[in-house]
């Protein structure tokens, strides 16, 4: 009550005005918070919508070569890098996730879509992957986008790539290269090229029909060809499985001249229930080596008797 004693007769109801002003102020603050909250959610909704759109930007994917007819087709080295799809404004992964290259990397990229592989050199996949996942932007100067198609251009493959070649004549950049497409003479020529690539520690070969348009799906008109290598190793440990393999072997560790490494795929259920014993020698298949010299995609084949 003391707070009202200092009010003179004329202003004895002034406190009511103060409280009315406070009520209005609270209303204004609430309205401001509401508007900012709605603005935030609108921004978030737009971001999610754009992310969803990116995630659904379907790309042409490869089937496996199984002795299909390839007359009139072309071939190129399959680069072991990270898929890079430039939509004319942003660089995306195969899954549609936005990559964050430095401004200098994409400064002279074209205003139209190009599809390719972010790559530096053979046997450097782990480094390439690390660079593209980094938020700092370090290491991108080591990479190029090696382009194998211009999805929205008209004509056959060579005509589509010609659009990019013309653009690069006027806007040269260090960070775009066009993958050479070599006409396939016959299957002997194809396998000779595969051997040449693999002797250089390359991943494999892509063979494709140049006379079809870019297809945003897994296409029978573009195929991959690799040779799985095999080696032997000695089993030194078994590891219990998880999930569907909870009560059987999940993986084993083996050792050879490449060091110690795990193999967890290629086993049938019977082999998981009765795995190759410790000390036994097994044969495994693999596709090249990691940067640490360990087999990539090592898969169990058979126990050596």
C-alpha positions as CSV (number, residue, x, y, z in Angstrom):
1,X,0.0,0.0,0.0
2,X,2.9,2.3,0.6
3,X,3.5,2.7,-3.1
4,X,0.3,4.6,-3.4
5,X,0.8,7.1,-0.5
6,X,3.2,9.2,-2.6
7,X,0.6,9.8,-5.3
8,X,-1.2,13.1,-5.0
9,X,-4.9,13.3,-5.4
10,X,-4.6,14.3,-9.1
11,X,-2.5,11.3,-10.0
12,X,-3.9,8.7,-7.6
13,X,-4.9,6.5,-10.5
14,X,-1.6,6.9,-12.4
15,X,-0.6,3.5,-11.4
16,X,-3.5,2.1,-13.4
17,X,-2.0,3.7,-16.5
18,X,1.4,2.3,-15.8
19,X,-0.1,-1.2,-15.6
20,X,-2.1,-0.6,-18.8
21,X,1.2,0.4,-20.5
22,X,2.9,-2.7,-19.1
23,X,0.1,-4.8,-20.5
24,X,0.4,-3.3,-23.9
25,X,4.2,-3.7,-23.7
26,X,3.8,-7.4,-22.9
27,X,1.4,-7.7,-25.9
28,X,3.9,-6.0,-28.2
29,X,6.8,-8.3,-27.0
30,X,4.6,-11.4,-27.4
31,X,3.7,-10.3,-30.9
32,X,7.3,-9.6,-31.8
33,X,8.4,-13.0,-30.5
34,X,5.6,-14.7,-32.4
35,X,6.6,-13.0,-35.6
36,X,10.2,-13.9,-35.2
37,X,9.3,-17.5,-34.4
38,X,7.1,-17.7,-37.5
39,X,9.9,-16.2,-39.6
40,X,12.3,-18.8,-38.2
41,X,9.9,-21.7,-39.0
42,X,9.3,-20.4,-42.5
43,X,13.0,-20.2,-43.0
44,X,13.4,-23.7,-41.6
45,X,10.6,-25.0,-43.8
46,X,12.2,-23.5,-46.9
47,X,15.5,-25.1,-46.0
48,X,13.9,-28.5,-45.5
49,X,12.0,-28.2,-48.7
50,X,15.1,-27.3,-50.7
51,X,17.0,-30.1,-49.0
52,X,14.3,-32.5,-50.0
53,X,14.5,-31.2,-53.5
54,X,18.2,-31.8,-53.6
55,X,17.8,-35.3,-52.1
56,X,15.5,-36.2,-55.0
57,X,17.7,-34.9,-57.8
58,X,18.1,-38.4,-59.3
59,X,21.3,-39.1,-61.1
60,X,22.3,-41.7,-63.7
61,X,23.6,-44.8,-61.9
62,X,25.5,-47.8,-63.2
63,X,24.6,-51.4,-63.7
64,X,27.4,-54.1,-63.9
65,X,28.9,-55.3,-67.1
66,X,28.0,-59.0,-67.7
67,X,29.1,-59.6,-71.2
68,X,26.3,-57.4,-72.8
69,X,26.7,-56.3,-76.4
70,X,28.7,-53.0,-76.5
71,X,29.1,-52.3,-80.2
72,X,29.3,-48.6,-80.8
73,X,29.8,-47.9,-77.1
74,X,32.6,-45.8,-75.4
75,X,34.7,-46.5,-72.3
76,X,36.5,-44.5,-69.7
77,X,38.4,-45.0,-66.5
78,X,36.1,-45.4,-63.4
79,X,37.6,-42.8,-61.0
80,X,37.6,-43.8,-57.3
81,X,36.4,-40.5,-55.9
82,X,33.2,-38.8,-54.7
83,X,30.3,-38.2,-57.0
84,X,29.8,-34.5,-57.7
85,X,26.7,-33.1,-59.3
86,X,26.7,-29.4,-60.1
87,X,23.1,-28.2,-60.6
88,X,24.2,-24.8,-62.0
89,X,24.3,-23.2,-58.6
90,X,25.4,-25.7,-56.0
91,X,27.6,-28.8,-55.8
92,X,25.8,-31.9,-54.5
93,X,26.7,-35.5,-53.6
94,X,25.1,-38.6,-55.1
95,X,22.6,-38.5,-52.2
96,X,21.7,-34.9,-52.9
97,X,23.5,-33.4,-50.0
98,X,25.1,-30.0,-50.5
99,X,28.9,-29.9,-50.5
100,X,30.7,-26.8,-49.3
101,X,33.7,-26.1,-51.6
102,X,35.5,-22.8,-51.3
103,X,34.3,-20.0,-53.5
104,X,37.5,-20.2,-55.7
105,X,36.7,-23.8,-56.6
106,X,33.3,-23.1,-58.1
107,X,33.9,-19.5,-59.2
108,X,33.9,-20.4,-63.0
109,X,31.5,-23.3,-62.9
110,X,28.9,-23.2,-65.7
111,X,25.3,-22.0,-65.1
112,X,24.0,-25.4,-66.3
113,X,24.1,-28.9,-64.7
114,X,27.2,-31.1,-65.1
115,X,27.8,-34.6,-63.6
116,X,31.1,-36.0,-62.6
117,X,33.5,-37.3,-60.0
118,X,35.5,-35.2,-57.5
119,X,38.9,-36.8,-57.7
120,X,42.7,-36.1,-57.2
121,X,44.7,-39.3,-57.8
122,X,44.5,-43.0,-57.6
123,X,44.5,-44.7,-54.2
124,X,43.5,-41.5,-52.4
125,X,39.8,-42.1,-51.9
126,X,40.0,-41.6,-48.1
127,X,41.7,-38.2,-48.5
128,X,39.2,-37.2,-51.2
129,X,36.2,-38.2,-49.0
130,X,37.7,-36.4,-46.0
131,X,38.2,-33.2,-48.0
132,X,34.6,-33.2,-49.3
133,X,33.2,-33.8,-45.8
134,X,35.2,-31.0,-44.2
135,X,33.4,-27.7,-43.2
136,X,36.7,-25.8,-43.2
137,X,37.2,-26.0,-47.0
138,X,40.8,-27.2,-46.7
139,X,42.3,-29.4,-49.4
140,X,39.9,-28.6,-52.2
141,X,42.8,-27.3,-54.3
142,X,43.9,-30.9,-54.7
143,X,40.6,-31.9,-56.4
144,X,38.9,-31.5,-59.7
145,X,35.4,-32.3,-60.9
146,X,36.0,-34.8,-63.7
147,X,32.9,-34.5,-65.8
148,X,31.3,-37.4,-67.7
149,X,28.0,-35.9,-68.8
150,X,26.0,-32.7,-69.2
151,X,22.5,-34.0,-68.1
152,X,20.2,-31.4,-69.5
153,X,22.0,-30.7,-72.8
154,X,20.5,-32.0,-76.1
155,X,22.0,-34.6,-78.4
156,X,24.3,-37.6,-77.9
157,X,27.0,-37.8,-75.3
158,X,29.6,-36.1,-77.4
159,X,27.2,-33.3,-78.3
160,X,26.3,-32.8,-74.6
161,X,30.0,-32.7,-73.6
162,X,30.7,-30.2,-76.5
163,X,28.4,-27.7,-74.7
164,X,30.8,-27.8,-71.7
165,X,33.9,-27.7,-73.9
166,X,32.6,-24.5,-75.5
167,X,31.8,-22.9,-72.2
168,X,35.3,-23.8,-70.8
169,X,36.9,-22.1,-73.8
170,X,35.4,-18.8,-72.6
171,X,35.5,-19.6,-68.9
172,X,38.6,-21.7,-68.2
173,X,39.0,-23.2,-64.8
174,X,41.6,-25.4,-63.1
175,X,38.9,-27.3,-61.3
176,X,36.9,-28.9,-64.2
177,X,38.2,-31.6,-66.5
178,X,36.3,-33.7,-69.0
179,X,36.8,-37.4,-68.9
180,X,38.0,-38.8,-72.2
181,X,35.5,-41.2,-73.8
182,X,37.3,-43.9,-75.9
183,X,35.3,-45.7,-78.6
184,X,35.3,-49.5,-77.9
185,X,36.5,-51.6,-80.8
186,X,35.5,-54.9,-79.3
187,X,35.4,-56.8,-76.0
188,X,39.1,-57.6,-76.3
189,X,39.8,-53.9,-76.5
190,X,37.6,-53.4,-73.5
191,X,39.5,-55.9,-71.4
192,X,42.9,-54.6,-72.5
193,X,41.9,-51.2,-71.3
194,X,40.7,-52.6,-68.0
195,X,44.1,-54.3,-67.5
196,X,45.8,-51.1,-68.3
197,X,43.7,-49.1,-65.8
198,X,44.2,-51.8,-63.1
199,X,47.9,-51.9,-63.6
200,X,48.0,-48.2,-62.8
201,X,46.0,-49.0,-59.6
202,X,42.8,-47.7,-61.1
203,X,39.4,-48.8,-59.8
204,X,37.9,-50.1,-63.1
205,X,36.2,-49.1,-66.3
206,X,32.9,-47.5,-67.2
207,X,31.4,-48.5,-70.6
208,X,28.3,-46.7,-72.0
209,X,26.1,-46.2,-74.9
210,X,26.8,-42.6,-76.2
211,X,23.7,-42.4,-78.3
212,X,21.1,-42.4,-75.4
213,X,20.1,-39.3,-73.4
214,X,21.1,-38.9,-69.7
215,X,18.8,-41.1,-67.7
216,X,18.0,-40.2,-64.1
217,X,17.9,-43.8,-62.8
218,X,20.1,-46.9,-62.7
219,X,20.6,-47.4,-66.4
220,X,21.4,-50.5,-68.5
221,X,23.1,-48.1,-70.9
222,X,26.0,-47.3,-68.6
223,X,27.9,-50.2,-67.0
224,X,30.9,-50.7,-64.7
225,X,33.6,-53.3,-65.1
226,X,36.1,-54.3,-62.4
227,X,38.3,-57.3,-61.7
228,X,38.3,-58.5,-58.2
229,X,41.7,-59.5,-57.0
230,X,42.4,-62.3,-54.5
231,X,45.0,-63.1,-51.9
232,X,45.5,-65.4,-48.9
233,X,45.7,-64.6,-45.2
234,X,45.9,-66.4,-41.9
235,X,42.9,-66.2,-39.5
236,X,44.0,-64.9,-36.1
237,X,40.7,-64.0,-34.4
238,X,36.9,-64.5,-34.5
239,X,34.4,-61.7,-33.6
240,X,30.8,-62.3,-32.4
241,X,28.1,-61.0,-34.6
242,X,25.3,-58.6,-33.9
243,X,21.7,-58.4,-34.9
244,X,20.8,-61.3,-37.3
245,X,24.3,-62.7,-36.6
246,X,24.1,-62.4,-32.8
247,X,24.7,-66.1,-32.1
248,X,27.3,-66.8,-34.9
249,X,30.5,-65.2,-36.1
250,X,30.1,-61.7,-37.4
251,X,33.7,-61.1,-38.7
252,X,37.2,-62.5,-38.4
253,X,40.6,-60.9,-38.3
254,X,43.3,-62.2,-40.5
255,X,46.9,-61.3,-41.2
256,X,49.3,-61.4,-44.1
257,X,52.0,-59.2,-45.7
258,X,49.5,-56.3,-45.7
259,X,49.1,-56.4,-41.9
260,X,46.0,-57.2,-39.9
261,X,42.4,-56.5,-41.1
262,X,38.9,-57.7,-40.6
263,X,36.7,-59.6,-43.1
264,X,32.9,-59.6,-42.4
265,X,31.2,-60.3,-45.7
266,X,31.1,-63.2,-48.1
267,X,30.2,-65.8,-45.5
268,X,27.0,-67.9,-45.7
269,X,25.2,-68.9,-42.6
270,X,26.9,-72.4,-42.4
271,X,30.3,-70.7,-42.6
272,X,29.4,-68.3,-39.9
273,X,28.2,-71.1,-37.6
274,X,31.5,-73.0,-38.3
275,X,34.0,-70.4,-39.3
276,X,37.5,-71.1,-40.5
277,X,39.5,-72.0,-37.4
278,X,42.2,-69.7,-36.0
279,X,45.4,-70.5,-37.7
280,X,43.8,-71.6,-41.0
281,X,44.5,-69.9,-44.3
282,X,41.7,-68.4,-46.3
283,X,41.4,-66.8,-49.7
284,X,39.6,-63.4,-49.9
285,X,38.7,-61.1,-52.8
286,X,39.3,-57.3,-52.7
287,X,39.2,-54.2,-54.9
288,X,42.4,-52.3,-54.5
289,X,44.0,-50.9,-51.4
290,X,43.3,-48.1,-48.9
291,X,45.8,-45.3,-48.4
292,X,47.2,-47.4,-45.5
293,X,47.8,-50.3,-47.8
294,X,45.0,-52.5,-46.5
295,X,42.6,-54.4,-48.8
296,X,39.4,-52.5,-49.8
297,X,36.1,-54.3,-49.7
298,X,37.7,-57.5,-48.6
299,X,35.3,-60.4,-49.0
300,X,35.7,-64.0,-47.9
301,X,35.9,-66.5,-50.7
302,X,37.0,-69.9,-49.4
303,X,39.2,-71.8,-46.9
304,X,42.4,-73.2,-48.3
305,X,42.5,-76.9,-47.5
